[in-house]
Amino acid sequence: MNVTIKRFQGIFALACLALAGCNRSATDLKEMESHRYNDTVVTLLSDKGDLTHGQNRFVIAFRSAASGKPVDAGRIQMTSNMSMPGMSPMSAGVELEPAGETGQYIAKGDFAMSGAWRFDIQWEGPAGRGNVSFSRNVR
């Protein structure tokens, strides 16, 4: 984990500034999960290292698997849903905005229930086109 924190120190610093009301040091942001698609690694980061019921702010970071450097993902989209037995899936809108640094986005979402959520991220830009899925337990 220490190597990961050092590698993402610049991302953490930017993300900490971007998260409203964040008075913690940059290394307090925690990696929730990373997935690779071809040469692109997509990482979810938050100050708690988790997502919780209600309002959440977190960071989506794109980097090259080969060099570790940020990559321009261009236009990204994120959907989130939670399977509900016997019912239609519940979804939560996630607002995305560039964080001001290449390959970094601030995500804001309001998760109405705790439980297993699926997050699908698609992108298309200078780094190519791709998609990854994350399964996170919202607490």
C-alpha positions as CSV (number, residue, x, y, z in Angstrom):
1,M,0.0,0.0,0.0
2,N,2.9,2.4,0.7
3,V,4.1,2.1,-2.9
4,T,0.5,2.8,-4.1
5,I,0.3,5.9,-1.9
6,K,3.6,7.2,-3.1
7,R,2.7,6.5,-6.7
8,F,-0.6,8.3,-6.4
9,Q,0.6,11.2,-4.2
10,G,0.0,13.8,-6.8
11,I,-3.5,12.4,-7.4
12,F,-4.2,12.3,-3.7
13,A,-3.1,15.9,-3.3
14,L,-5.4,17.1,-6.1
15,A,-8.3,15.0,-5.0
16,C,-8.0,16.3,-1.4
17,L,-8.2,19.8,-2.6
18,A,-11.1,19.0,-4.9
19,L,-13.2,17.3,-2.2
20,A,-15.1,20.1,-0.4
21,G,-14.3,20.5,3.2
22,C,-11.3,18.2,3.1
23,N,-8.9,19.2,5.8
24,R,-6.9,16.0,5.9
25,S,-3.4,15.4,4.5
26,A,-3.2,14.1,0.9
27,T,-2.2,10.6,2.0
28,D,-5.5,10.2,3.9
29,L,-7.3,9.4,0.6
30,K,-7.5,5.6,0.1
31,E,-7.7,3.5,-2.9
32,M,-11.0,1.6,-3.0
33,E,-10.3,-0.5,-6.0
34,S,-8.5,-0.6,-9.4
35,H,-9.2,-2.3,-12.6
36,R,-7.2,-2.6,-15.8
37,Y,-8.5,-2.4,-19.4
38,N,-5.7,-2.9,-22.0
39,D,-3.1,-0.3,-20.9
40,T,-5.4,1.8,-18.8
41,V,-5.8,1.4,-15.1
42,V,-8.9,3.0,-13.5
43,T,-8.8,3.6,-9.8
44,L,-11.5,4.7,-7.4
45,L,-10.2,6.8,-4.4
46,S,-12.0,8.3,-1.4
47,D,-11.1,9.9,1.9
48,K,-12.8,7.0,3.8
49,G,-11.7,4.2,1.5
50,D,-15.3,3.3,1.2
51,L,-18.7,4.5,-0.1
52,T,-21.5,5.1,2.4
53,H,-25.3,5.4,2.3
54,G,-26.2,9.0,1.2
55,Q,-24.0,11.6,-0.4
56,N,-20.5,10.6,-1.5
57,R,-17.6,12.4,-3.2
58,F,-14.8,10.3,-4.7
59,V,-12.1,10.4,-7.3
60,I,-11.8,8.4,-10.5
61,A,-8.2,8.3,-11.8
62,F,-6.9,7.0,-15.1
63,R,-3.3,6.1,-15.6
64,S,-1.1,4.1,-17.9
65,A,-0.4,0.5,-16.7
66,A,3.0,0.7,-18.4
67,S,4.3,4.0,-17.1
68,G,2.0,4.9,-14.2
69,K,1.5,8.3,-15.7
70,P,-2.0,9.9,-15.9
71,V,-3.7,9.4,-19.2
72,D,-6.4,11.6,-20.8
73,A,-9.5,9.5,-20.8
74,G,-11.5,12.2,-22.6
75,R,-15.2,11.9,-22.2
76,I,-16.3,9.5,-19.4
77,Q,-19.6,8.2,-18.2
78,M,-20.5,6.3,-15.1
79,T,-23.7,4.4,-14.2
80,S,-24.5,2.8,-10.9
81,N,-27.2,0.4,-9.9
82,M,-28.2,-2.1,-7.2
83,S,-30.0,-5.3,-7.9
84,M,-33.3,-5.6,-6.0
85,P,-34.8,-9.1,-5.9
86,G,-38.2,-9.2,-7.4
87,M,-38.0,-5.5,-8.4
88,S,-36.4,-3.3,-11.0
89,P,-32.8,-2.4,-10.1
90,M,-32.3,0.8,-8.1
91,S,-30.0,3.4,-9.7
92,A,-28.2,6.4,-8.5
93,G,-27.1,9.3,-10.7
94,V,-23.4,10.1,-10.5
95,E,-22.2,13.6,-11.5
96,L,-18.7,13.7,-13.0
97,E,-16.5,16.7,-13.4
98,P,-12.9,17.1,-14.4
99,A,-10.6,17.6,-11.4
100,G,-8.3,19.9,-13.3
101,E,-5.5,17.4,-13.9
102,T,-5.2,14.9,-16.8
103,G,-7.0,11.7,-16.2
104,Q,-8.7,12.7,-12.9
105,Y,-12.4,13.2,-12.3
106,I,-14.5,14.1,-9.2
107,A,-17.6,11.9,-8.8
108,K,-20.6,12.9,-6.7
109,G,-23.4,10.4,-6.0
110,D,-26.2,9.9,-3.6
111,F,-26.8,6.2,-2.8
112,A,-30.2,5.7,-1.3
113,M,-29.5,2.3,0.2
114,S,-26.7,0.3,1.7
115,G,-25.8,-2.9,-0.1
116,A,-24.0,-4.3,-3.2
117,W,-23.8,-1.7,-6.0
118,R,-22.3,-2.1,-9.5
119,F,-20.5,0.9,-11.1
120,D,-19.8,0.9,-14.9
121,I,-17.3,3.4,-16.3
122,Q,-16.9,4.0,-20.0
123,W,-14.5,6.4,-21.6
124,E,-13.5,7.6,-25.1
125,G,-10.7,10.0,-25.8
126,P,-7.0,10.4,-26.6
127,A,-6.1,7.4,-24.6
128,G,-8.6,5.3,-26.5
129,R,-11.9,3.7,-25.7
130,G,-12.7,1.4,-22.8
131,N,-14.8,0.3,-20.0
132,V,-14.5,-1.2,-16.5
133,S,-17.0,-2.4,-13.9
134,F,-16.6,-2.1,-10.1
135,S,-18.7,-4.0,-7.5
136,R,-18.7,-2.0,-4.2
137,N,-20.5,-2.6,-1.0
138,V,-22.1,0.7,0.0
139,R,-22.2,0.8,3.8
